[in-house]
Structures are given as C-alpha cells and as structure tokens.
C-alpha cells in the first residue's frame, strides 16, 4: 500500500508497449500510465463515482506486478479539522 499526495493519470501509453499499465513514484505522488481505452473507462468510473482498478505490469506476465485501486469512501468532514 502506498499513500500519495497526488495522482497523475496519463492516457498516452501505447497498446504496442507490451504493458497493461505502468506506475511510478514521482516526488510525493504517483503517476499511472494507461492506454487511451483504459482512460475512457477511468473517466466514466469517476463520473459515476464507482470504484476502479488498474492492473499494472507486462501483458505477457503470469501474474500482474501491482494494482492501482481507486475507491470511493465515506466523507469524513472531521479529518484535518482546523
């Protein structure tokens, strides 16, 4: 599990790259590179406020290296109050 101050989602990953998706740590955030098709699905999930999972790693890998889970949670208005 990695906590981050920000996330950057890039839809510029080419399907011919051999990767499902790629993630990397940049400063105190995370950048996730996904295909344009996956970016369309992510946008739709965000509009509908639905959870979304991105599987990262090589296409031909037996097991994915990692997952990026976007989860909607209850709003806690008392967090960092003041």
URRA-V866316 format. One line per field, one symbol per residue. ss: DSSP state (2 for helix, 1 for strand, 0 for the rest). phi: phi as a letter, one per 30 degrees, with the letter a starting at -180 (. if undefined). burial: 1 if it has 24 or more other C-alpha atoms within 12 Angstrom, else 0. A space follows every 10 residues. Layout:
ss->???
phi->???
burial->???
This chain:
ss->0000001111 0000222011 1111110011 1110022222 2222222000 0111111100 0000011111 0000000000 00
phi->.bcbdabccc ccdddddicd abbadbhcbb cbcbdddddd ddedddddhc dbbccckddc ddbddabccc bdbddcdcdh dj
burial->0000000011 0010000011 1111000000 1111100110 0100000000 0001111000 0000000100 0000000000 00
